[in-house]
Amino acid sequence: MQGDEAGLLLGFPPNSRPTPSQAKAAYRKKVWESHPDLFPVHEKPSAESTFKLIAEAYTYLQSGNSPIFIYF
């Protein structure tokens, strides 16, 4: 997963660098919106895959693998 892709999944604009607290807040909001238990049975598989992608994106941003931007 790329940094931009992880940020987009959590609702950040492209090429942004969210702080850890911003990433955590966005993660909690997206997890609440996409939790599989909130969807009807026929939509659960899709919700589960989205839920897993959001968790992966948050893990990626928290691990420090996101690209480092240097501003001059």
PDB file of N, CA, C and O in Angstrom:
ATOM      1  N   MET A   1       0.852  -1.173   0.000  1.00  0.00           N
ATOM      2  CA  MET A   1       0.000   0.000   0.000  1.00  0.00           C
ATOM      3  C   MET A   1       0.899   1.237   0.000  1.00  0.00           C
ATOM      4  O   MET A   1       1.881   1.309   0.738  1.00  0.00           O
ATOM      5  N   GLN A   2       0.552   2.182  -0.820  1.00  0.00           N
ATOM      6  CA  GLN A   2       1.299   3.440  -0.906  1.00  0.00           C
ATOM      7  C   GLN A   2       0.765   4.441   0.111  1.00  0.00           C
ATOM      8  O   GLN A   2      -0.364   4.315   0.587  1.00  0.00           O
ATOM      9  N   GLY A   3       1.580   5.429   0.438  1.00  0.00           N
ATOM     10  CA  GLY A   3       1.185   6.438   1.413  1.00  0.00           C
ATOM     11  C   GLY A   3      -0.029   7.231   0.983  1.00  0.00           C
ATOM     12  O   GLY A   3      -0.922   7.498   1.787  1.00  0.00           O
ATOM     13  N   ASP A   4      -0.067   7.617  -0.310  1.00  0.00           N
ATOM     14  CA  ASP A   4      -1.213   8.380  -0.802  1.00  0.00           C
ATOM     15  C   ASP A   4      -2.488   7.548  -0.746  1.00  0.00           C
ATOM     16  O   ASP A   4      -3.552   8.054  -0.391  1.00  0.00           O
ATOM     17  N   GLU A   5      -2.373   6.273  -1.098  1.00  0.00           N
ATOM     18  CA  GLU A   5      -3.534   5.384  -1.076  1.00  0.00           C
ATOM     19  C   GLU A   5      -4.054   5.220   0.354  1.00  0.00           C
ATOM     20  O   GLU A   5      -5.262   5.228   0.588  1.00  0.00           O
ATOM     21  N   ALA A   6      -3.140   5.074   1.295  1.00  0.00           N
ATOM     22  CA  ALA A   6      -3.536   4.936   2.702  1.00  0.00           C
ATOM     23  C   ALA A   6      -4.225   6.200   3.181  1.00  0.00           C
ATOM     24  O   ALA A   6      -5.240   6.133   3.875  1.00  0.00           O
ATOM     25  N   GLY A   7      -3.684   7.345   2.819  1.00  0.00           N
ATOM     26  CA  GLY A   7      -4.293   8.603   3.224  1.00  0.00           C
ATOM     27  C   GLY A   7      -5.665   8.815   2.626  1.00  0.00           C
ATOM     28  O   GLY A   7      -6.579   9.300   3.294  1.00  0.00           O
ATOM     29  N   LEU A   8      -5.806   8.445   1.352  1.00  0.00           N
ATOM     30  CA  LEU A   8      -7.107   8.593   0.683  1.00  0.00           C
ATOM     31  C   LEU A   8      -8.170   7.701   1.326  1.00  0.00           C
ATOM     32  O   LEU A   8      -9.321   8.110   1.479  1.00  0.00           O
ATOM     33  N   LEU A   9      -7.777   6.483   1.702  1.00  0.00           N
ATOM     34  CA  LEU A   9      -8.733   5.586   2.347  1.00  0.00           C
ATOM     35  C   LEU A   9      -9.230   6.157   3.676  1.00  0.00           C
ATOM     36  O   LEU A   9     -10.365   5.913   4.085  1.00  0.00           O
ATOM     37  N   LEU A  10      -8.365   6.917   4.339  1.00  0.00           N
ATOM     38  CA  LEU A  10      -8.758   7.503   5.613  1.00  0.00           C
ATOM     39  C   LEU A  10      -9.365   8.892   5.452  1.00  0.00           C
ATOM     40  O   LEU A  10      -9.726   9.531   6.440  1.00  0.00           O
ATOM     41  N   GLY A  11      -9.479   9.363   4.204  1.00  0.00           N
ATOM     42  CA  GLY A  11     -10.176  10.617   3.946  1.00  0.00           C
ATOM     43  C   GLY A  11      -9.290  11.843   3.866  1.00  0.00           C
ATOM     44  O   GLY A  11      -9.794  12.964   3.937  1.00  0.00           O
ATOM     45  N   PHE A  12      -7.993  11.667   3.720  1.00  0.00           N
ATOM     46  CA  PHE A  12      -7.084  12.805   3.604  1.00  0.00           C
ATOM     47  C   PHE A  12      -6.866  13.148   2.140  1.00  0.00           C
ATOM     48  O   PHE A  12      -6.947  12.271   1.281  1.00  0.00           O
ATOM     49  N   PRO A  13      -6.589  14.412   1.845  1.00  0.00           N
ATOM     50  CA  PRO A  13      -6.317  14.788   0.457  1.00  0.00           C
ATOM     51  C   PRO A  13      -4.983  14.199  -0.010  1.00  0.00           C
ATOM     52  O   PRO A  13      -4.126  13.877   0.812  1.00  0.00           O
ATOM     53  N   PRO A  14      -4.806  14.056  -1.327  1.00  0.00           N
ATOM     54  CA  PRO A  14      -3.543  13.523  -1.847  1.00  0.00           C
ATOM     55  C   PRO A  14      -2.361  14.380  -1.403  1.00  0.00           C
ATOM     56  O   PRO A  14      -2.483  15.592  -1.225  1.00  0.00           O
ATOM     57  N   ASN A  15      -1.235  13.734  -1.231  1.00  0.00           N
ATOM     58  CA  ASN A  15       0.032  14.371  -0.849  1.00  0.00           C
ATOM     59  C   ASN A  15      -0.023  15.089   0.493  1.00  0.00           C
ATOM     60  O   ASN A  15       0.756  16.013   0.725  1.00  0.00           O
ATOM     61  N   SER A  16      -0.921  14.687   1.375  1.00  0.00           N
ATOM     62  CA  SER A  16      -0.961  15.293   2.710  1.00  0.00           C
ATOM     63  C   SER A  16      -0.172  14.409   3.676  1.00  0.00           C
ATOM     64  O   SER A  16       0.036  13.222   3.426  1.00  0.00           O
ATOM     65  N   ARG A  17       0.252  14.998   4.758  1.00  0.00           N
ATOM     66  CA  ARG A  17       0.963  14.263   5.816  1.00  0.00           C
ATOM     67  C   ARG A  17       0.207  14.440   7.125  1.00  0.00           C
ATOM     68  O   ARG A  17       0.477  15.378   7.875  1.00  0.00           O
ATOM     69  N   PRO A  18      -0.731  13.556   7.402  1.00  0.00           N
ATOM     70  CA  PRO A  18      -1.493  13.691   8.648  1.00  0.00           C
ATOM     71  C   PRO A  18      -0.617  13.382   9.864  1.00  0.00           C
ATOM     72  O   PRO A  18       0.272  12.534   9.806  1.00  0.00           O
ATOM     73  N   THR A  19      -0.882  14.073  10.940  1.00  0.00           N
ATOM     74  CA  THR A  19      -0.189  13.774  12.189  1.00  0.00           C
ATOM     75  C   THR A  19      -0.747  12.458  12.736  1.00  0.00           C
ATOM     76  O   THR A  19      -1.821  12.024  12.321  1.00  0.00           O
ATOM     77  N   PRO A  20      -0.030  11.824  13.658  1.00  0.00           N
ATOM     78  CA  PRO A  20      -0.566  10.581  14.234  1.00  0.00           C
ATOM     79  C   PRO A  20      -1.952  10.757  14.870  1.00  0.00           C
ATOM     80  O   PRO A  20      -2.792   9.862  14.778  1.00  0.00           O
ATOM     81  N   SER A  21      -2.189  11.891  15.505  1.00  0.00           N
ATOM     82  CA  SER A  21      -3.507  12.095  16.120  1.00  0.00           C
ATOM     83  C   SER A  21      -4.594  12.288  15.060  1.00  0.00           C
ATOM     84  O   SER A  21      -5.724  11.838  15.250  1.00  0.00           O
ATOM     85  N   GLN A  22      -4.269  12.948  13.950  1.00  0.00           N
ATOM     86  CA  GLN A  22      -5.229  13.105  12.860  1.00  0.00           C
ATOM     87  C   GLN A  22      -5.533  11.753  12.224  1.00  0.00           C
ATOM     88  O   GLN A  22      -6.685  11.455  11.908  1.00  0.00           O
ATOM     89  N   ALA A  23      -4.497  10.935  12.039  1.00  0.00           N
ATOM     90  CA  ALA A  23      -4.684   9.605  11.447  1.00  0.00           C
ATOM     91  C   ALA A  23      -5.555   8.743  12.354  1.00  0.00           C
ATOM     92  O   ALA A  23      -6.426   8.013  11.880  1.00  0.00           O
ATOM     93  N   LYS A  24      -5.315   8.831  13.658  1.00  0.00           N
ATOM     94  CA  LYS A  24      -6.098   8.042  14.605  1.00  0.00           C
ATOM     95  C   LYS A  24      -7.562   8.458  14.598  1.00  0.00           C
ATOM     96  O   LYS A  24      -8.456   7.612  14.613  1.00  0.00           O
ATOM     97  N   ALA A  25      -7.801   9.758  14.575  1.00  0.00           N
ATOM     98  CA  ALA A  25      -9.184  10.252  14.551  1.00  0.00           C
ATOM     99  C   ALA A  25      -9.890   9.842  13.263  1.00  0.00           C
ATOM    100  O   ALA A  25     -11.050   9.430  13.291  1.00  0.00           O
ATOM    101  N   ALA A  26      -9.194   9.952  12.138  1.00  0.00           N
ATOM    102  CA  ALA A  26      -9.784   9.560  10.854  1.00  0.00           C
ATOM    103  C   ALA A  26     -10.043   8.061  10.821  1.00  0.00           C
ATOM    104  O   ALA A  26     -11.067   7.612  10.308  1.00  0.00           O
ATOM    105  N   TYR A  27      -9.112   7.290  11.370  1.00  0.00           N
ATOM    106  CA  TYR A  27      -9.280   5.833  11.430  1.00  0.00           C
ATOM    107  C   TYR A  27     -10.517   5.462  12.237  1.00  0.00           C
ATOM    108  O   TYR A  27     -11.319   4.637  11.799  1.00  0.00           O
ATOM    109  N   ARG A  28     -10.674   6.059  13.402  1.00  0.00           N
ATOM    110  CA  ARG A  28     -11.838   5.744  14.245  1.00  0.00           C
ATOM    111  C   ARG A  28     -13.149   6.105  13.553  1.00  0.00           C
ATOM    112  O   ARG A  28     -14.134   5.374  13.655  1.00  0.00           O
ATOM    113  N   LYS A  29     -13.156   7.225  12.858  1.00  0.00           N
ATOM    114  CA  LYS A  29     -14.370   7.640  12.145  1.00  0.00           C
ATOM    115  C   LYS A  29     -14.695   6.662  11.018  1.00  0.00           C
ATOM    116  O   LYS A  29     -15.843   6.241  10.875  1.00  0.00           O
ATOM    117  N   LYS A  30     -13.684   6.296  10.214  1.00  0.00           N
ATOM    118  CA  LYS A  30     -13.917   5.394   9.082  1.00  0.00           C
ATOM    119  C   LYS A  30     -14.287   3.992   9.556  1.00  0.00           C
ATOM    120  O   LYS A  30     -15.122   3.332   8.938  1.00  0.00           O
ATOM    121  N   VAL A  31     -13.674   3.532  10.643  1.00  0.00           N
ATOM    122  CA  VAL A  31     -14.007   2.207  11.175  1.00  0.00           C
ATOM    123  C   VAL A  31     -15.462   2.174  11.626  1.00  0.00           C
ATOM    124  O   VAL A  31     -16.171   1.196  11.391  1.00  0.00           O
ATOM    125  N   TRP A  32     -15.899   3.242  12.270  1.00  0.00           N
ATOM    126  CA  TRP A  32     -17.284   3.296  12.726  1.00  0.00           C
ATOM    127  C   TRP A  32     -18.242   3.285  11.537  1.00  0.00           C
ATOM    128  O   TRP A  32     -19.282   2.629  11.589  1.00  0.00           O
ATOM    129  N   GLU A  33     -17.899   4.005  10.463  1.00  0.00           N
ATOM    130  CA  GLU A  33     -18.768   4.082   9.288  1.00  0.00           C
ATOM    131  C   GLU A  33     -18.813   2.770   8.508  1.00  0.00           C
ATOM    132  O   GLU A  33     -19.819   2.469   7.866  1.00  0.00           O
ATOM    133  N   SER A  34     -17.740   1.991   8.556  1.00  0.00           N
ATOM    134  CA  SER A  34     -17.659   0.805   7.698  1.00  0.00           C
ATOM    135  C   SER A  34     -17.646  -0.506   8.470  1.00  0.00           C
ATOM    136  O   SER A  34     -17.319  -1.543   7.894  1.00  0.00           O
ATOM    137  N   HIS A  35     -17.988  -0.494   9.749  1.00  0.00           N
ATOM    138  CA  HIS A  35     -17.953  -1.733  10.522  1.00  0.00           C
ATOM    139  C   HIS A  35     -18.966  -2.727   9.961  1.00  0.00           C
ATOM    140  O   HIS A  35     -20.131  -2.379   9.767  1.00  0.00           O
ATOM    141  N   PRO A  36     -18.532  -3.963   9.699  1.00  0.00           N
ATOM    142  CA  PRO A  36     -19.423  -4.958   9.073  1.00  0.00           C
ATOM    143  C   PRO A  36     -20.698  -5.257   9.862  1.00  0.00           C
ATOM    144  O   PRO A  36     -21.715  -5.615   9.266  1.00  0.00           O
ATOM    145  N   ASP A  37     -20.665  -5.120  11.169  1.00  0.00           N
ATOM    146  CA  ASP A  37     -21.855  -5.415  11.976  1.00  0.00           C
ATOM    147  C   ASP A  37     -22.977  -4.403  11.761  1.00  0.00           C
ATOM    148  O   ASP A  37     -24.120  -4.658  12.141  1.00  0.00           O
ATOM    149  N   LEU A  38     -22.666  -3.272  11.164  1.00  0.00           N
ATOM    150  CA  LEU A  38     -23.682  -2.248  10.927  1.00  0.00           C
ATOM    151  C   LEU A  38     -24.421  -2.425   9.602  1.00  0.00           C
ATOM    152  O   LEU A  38     -25.369  -1.693   9.318  1.00  0.00           O
ATOM    153  N   PHE A  39     -23.995  -3.385   8.799  1.00  0.00           N
ATOM    154  CA  PHE A  39     -24.569  -3.575   7.469  1.00  0.00           C
ATOM    155  C   PHE A  39     -25.450  -4.819   7.426  1.00  0.00           C
ATOM    156  O   PHE A  39     -25.257  -5.746   8.214  1.00  0.00           O
ATOM    157  N   PRO A  40     -26.415  -4.844   6.511  1.00  0.00           N
ATOM    158  CA  PRO A  40     -27.236  -6.046   6.332  1.00  0.00           C
ATOM    159  C   PRO A  40     -26.370  -7.213   5.857  1.00  0.00           C
ATOM    160  O   PRO A  40     -25.256  -7.015   5.373  1.00  0.00           O
ATOM    161  N   VAL A  41     -26.889  -8.409   6.000  1.00  0.00           N
ATOM    162  CA  VAL A  41     -26.132  -9.626   5.687  1.00  0.00           C
ATOM    163  C   VAL A  41     -25.601  -9.618   4.258  1.00  0.00           C
ATOM    164  O   VAL A  41     -24.470 -10.046   4.026  1.00  0.00           O
ATOM    165  N   HIS A  42     -26.383  -9.145   3.299  1.00  0.00           N
ATOM    166  CA  HIS A  42     -25.944  -9.204   1.901  1.00  0.00           C
ATOM    167  C   HIS A  42     -24.844  -8.188   1.585  1.00  0.00           C
ATOM    168  O   HIS A  42     -24.207  -8.292   0.537  1.00  0.00           O
ATOM    169  N   GLU A  43     -24.608  -7.220   2.455  1.00  0.00           N
ATOM    170  CA  GLU A  43     -23.554  -6.232   2.231  1.00  0.00           C
ATOM    171  C   GLU A  43     -22.322  -6.472   3.103  1.00  0.00           C
ATOM    172  O   GLU A  43     -21.340  -5.739   2.988  1.00  0.00           O
ATOM    173  N   LYS A  44     -22.356  -7.485   3.973  1.00  0.00           N
ATOM    174  CA  LYS A  44     -21.245  -7.724   4.895  1.00  0.00           C
ATOM    175  C   LYS A  44     -19.924  -8.044   4.205  1.00  0.00           C
ATOM    176  O   LYS A  44     -18.896  -7.526   4.640  1.00  0.00           O
ATOM    177  N   PRO A  45     -19.887  -8.864   3.158  1.00  0.00           N
ATOM    178  CA  PRO A  45     -18.585  -9.148   2.526  1.00  0.00           C
ATOM    179  C   PRO A  45     -17.880  -7.892   2.023  1.00  0.00           C
ATOM    180  O   PRO A  45     -16.668  -7.751   2.189  1.00  0.00           O
ATOM    181  N   SER A  46     -18.619  -6.996   1.419  1.00  0.00           N
ATOM    182  CA  SER A  46     -18.044  -5.747   0.941  1.00  0.00           C
ATOM    183  C   SER A  46     -17.583  -4.876   2.108  1.00  0.00           C
ATOM    184  O   SER A  46     -16.513  -4.270   2.052  1.00  0.00           O
ATOM    185  N   ALA A  47     -18.380  -4.815   3.147  1.00  0.00           N
ATOM    186  CA  ALA A  47     -18.030  -4.015   4.320  1.00  0.00           C
ATOM    187  C   ALA A  47     -16.798  -4.585   5.016  1.00  0.00           C
ATOM    188  O   ALA A  47     -15.961  -3.828   5.508  1.00  0.00           O
ATOM    189  N   GLU A  48     -16.679  -5.904   5.063  1.00  0.00           N
ATOM    190  CA  GLU A  48     -15.513  -6.526   5.690  1.00  0.00           C
ATOM    191  C   GLU A  48     -14.230  -6.192   4.937  1.00  0.00           C
ATOM    192  O   GLU A  48     -13.203  -5.906   5.553  1.00  0.00           O
ATOM    193  N   SER A  49     -14.285  -6.227   3.615  1.00  0.00           N
ATOM    194  CA  SER A  49     -13.086  -5.911   2.840  1.00  0.00           C
ATOM    195  C   SER A  49     -12.698  -4.447   3.001  1.00  0.00           C
ATOM    196  O   SER A  49     -11.514  -4.128   3.097  1.00  0.00           O
ATOM    197  N   THR A  50     -13.686  -3.554   3.031  1.00  0.00           N
ATOM    198  CA  THR A  50     -13.410  -2.136   3.258  1.00  0.00           C
ATOM    199  C   THR A  50     -12.828  -1.930   4.648  1.00  0.00           C
ATOM    200  O   THR A  50     -11.881  -1.163   4.819  1.00  0.00           O
ATOM    201  N   PHE A  51     -13.385  -2.604   5.629  1.00  0.00           N
ATOM    202  CA  PHE A  51     -12.924  -2.511   7.011  1.00  0.00           C
ATOM    203  C   PHE A  51     -11.458  -2.940   7.121  1.00  0.00           C
ATOM    204  O   PHE A  51     -10.666  -2.293   7.806  1.00  0.00           O
ATOM    205  N   LYS A  52     -11.110  -4.020   6.452  1.00  0.00           N
ATOM    206  CA  LYS A  52      -9.734  -4.519   6.479  1.00  0.00           C
ATOM    207  C   LYS A  52      -8.779  -3.562   5.771  1.00  0.00           C
ATOM    208  O   LYS A  52      -7.653  -3.365   6.229  1.00  0.00           O
ATOM    209  N   LEU A  53      -9.210  -2.970   4.669  1.00  0.00           N
ATOM    210  CA  LEU A  53      -8.371  -1.993   3.970  1.00  0.00           C
ATOM    211  C   LEU A  53      -8.110  -0.766   4.834  1.00  0.00           C
ATOM    212  O   LEU A  53      -6.998  -0.239   4.843  1.00  0.00           O
ATOM    213  N   ILE A  54      -9.119  -0.313   5.552  1.00  0.00           N
ATOM    214  CA  ILE A  54      -8.957   0.845   6.429  1.00  0.00           C
ATOM    215  C   ILE A  54      -7.979   0.519   7.558  1.00  0.00           C
ATOM    216  O   ILE A  54      -7.135   1.344   7.907  1.00  0.00           O
ATOM    217  N   ALA A  55      -8.089  -0.668   8.123  1.00  0.00           N
ATOM    218  CA  ALA A  55      -7.154  -1.073   9.177  1.00  0.00           C
ATOM    219  C   ALA A  55      -5.729  -1.160   8.634  1.00  0.00           C
ATOM    220  O   ALA A  55      -4.781  -0.754   9.306  1.00  0.00           O
ATOM    221  N   GLU A  56      -5.578  -1.686   7.424  1.00  0.00           N
ATOM    222  CA  GLU A  56      -4.258  -1.772   6.791  1.00  0.00           C
ATOM    223  C   GLU A  56      -3.691  -0.381   6.524  1.00  0.00           C
ATOM    224  O   GLU A  56      -2.499  -0.148   6.726  1.00  0.00           O
ATOM    225  N   ALA A  57      -4.527   0.532   6.078  1.00  0.00           N
ATOM    226  CA  ALA A  57      -4.077   1.899   5.799  1.00  0.00           C
ATOM    227  C   ALA A  57      -3.610   2.575   7.085  1.00  0.00           C
ATOM    228  O   ALA A  57      -2.581   3.251   7.090  1.00  0.00           O
ATOM    229  N   TYR A  58      -4.347   2.402   8.159  1.00  0.00           N
ATOM    230  CA  TYR A  58      -3.962   3.000   9.435  1.00  0.00           C
ATOM    231  C   TYR A  58      -2.645   2.402   9.927  1.00  0.00           C
ATOM    232  O   TYR A  58      -1.772   3.128  10.403  1.00  0.00           O
ATOM    233  N   THR A  59      -2.502   1.099   9.816  1.00  0.00           N
ATOM    234  CA  THR A  59      -1.261   0.442  10.221  1.00  0.00           C
ATOM    235  C   THR A  59      -0.088   0.959   9.404  1.00  0.00           C
ATOM    236  O   THR A  59       0.997   1.184   9.940  1.00  0.00           O
ATOM    237  N   TYR A  60      -0.305   1.145   8.121  1.00  0.00           N
ATOM    238  CA  TYR A  60       0.751   1.654   7.240  1.00  0.00           C
ATOM    239  C   TYR A  60       1.177   3.058   7.667  1.00  0.00           C
ATOM    240  O   TYR A  60       2.372   3.341   7.755  1.00  0.00           O
ATOM    241  N   LEU A  61       0.212   3.937   7.931  1.00  0.00           N
ATOM    242  CA  LEU A  61       0.552   5.303   8.332  1.00  0.00           C
ATOM    243  C   LEU A  61       1.225   5.335   9.702  1.00  0.00           C
ATOM    244  O   LEU A  61       2.125   6.146   9.924  1.00  0.00           O
ATOM    245  N   GLN A  62       0.810   4.477  10.614  1.00  0.00           N
ATOM    246  CA  GLN A  62       1.386   4.451  11.952  1.00  0.00           C
ATOM    247  C   GLN A  62       2.784   3.834  11.963  1.00  0.00           C
ATOM    248  O   GLN A  62       3.578   4.122  12.859  1.00  0.00           O
ATOM    249  N   SER A  63       3.091   2.995  10.984  1.00  0.00           N
ATOM    250  CA  SER A  63       4.392   2.318  10.973  1.00  0.00           C
ATOM    251  C   SER A  63       5.521   3.223  10.513  1.00  0.00           C
ATOM    252  O   SER A  63       6.692   2.869  10.650  1.00  0.00           O
ATOM    253  N   GLY A  64       5.187   4.375   9.974  1.00  0.00           N
ATOM    254  CA  GLY A  64       6.227   5.282   9.517  1.00  0.00           C
ATOM    255  C   GLY A  64       6.681   5.015   8.101  1.00  0.00           C
ATOM    256  O   GLY A  64       7.697   5.563   7.674  1.00  0.00           O
ATOM    257  N   ASN A  65       5.961   4.190   7.355  1.00  0.00           N
ATOM    258  CA  ASN A  65       6.319   3.895   5.975  1.00  0.00           C
ATOM    259  C   ASN A  65       5.838   4.956   5.005  1.00  0.00           C
ATOM    260  O   ASN A  65       6.134   4.899   3.811  1.00  0.00           O
ATOM    261  N   SER A  66       5.101   5.919   5.518  1.00  0.00           N
ATOM    262  CA  SER A  66       4.603   6.950   4.622  1.00  0.00           C
ATOM    263  C   SER A  66       5.776   7.789   4.124  1.00  0.00           C
ATOM    264  O   SER A  66       6.763   7.955   4.842  1.00  0.00           O
ATOM    265  N   PRO A  67       5.683   8.312   2.918  1.00  0.00           N
ATOM    266  CA  PRO A  67       6.801   9.052   2.355  1.00  0.00           C
ATOM    267  C   PRO A  67       7.108  10.319   3.146  1.00  0.00           C
ATOM    268  O   PRO A  67       6.214  10.944   3.717  1.00  0.00           O
ATOM    269  N   ILE A  68       8.366  10.681   3.169  1.00  0.00           N
ATOM    270  CA  ILE A  68       8.802  11.876   3.872  1.00  0.00           C
ATOM    271  C   ILE A  68       8.951  12.989   2.862  1.00  0.00           C
ATOM    272  O   ILE A  68       9.648  12.843   1.858  1.00  0.00           O
ATOM    273  N   PHE A  69       8.296  14.095   3.131  1.00  0.00           N
ATOM    274  CA  PHE A  69       8.376  15.252   2.250  1.00  0.00           C
ATOM    275  C   PHE A  69       9.302  16.282   2.878  1.00  0.00           C
ATOM    276  O   PHE A  69       9.189  16.590   4.064  1.00  0.00           O
ATOM    277  N   ILE A  70      10.203  16.803   2.090  1.00  0.00           N
ATOM    278  CA  ILE A  70      11.122  17.832   2.557  1.00  0.00           C
ATOM    279  C   ILE A  70      10.729  19.138   1.900  1.00  0.00           C
ATOM    280  O   ILE A  70      10.683  19.236   0.673  1.00  0.00           O
ATOM    281  N   TYR A  71      10.446  20.139   2.714  1.00  0.00           N
ATOM    282  CA  TYR A  71      10.060  21.437   2.184  1.00  0.00           C
ATOM    283  C   TYR A  71      11.228  22.391   2.287  1.00  0.00           C
ATOM    284  O   TYR A  71      11.867  22.492   3.335  1.00  0.00           O
ATOM    285  N   PHE A  72      11.508  23.097   1.194  1.00  0.00           N
ATOM    286  CA  PHE A  72      12.617  24.056   1.164  1.00  0.00           C
ATOM    287  C   PHE A  72      12.087  25.462   1.228  1.00  0.00           C
ATOM    288  O   PHE A  72      12.864  26.416   1.214  1.00  0.00           O
TER     289      PHE A  72
END
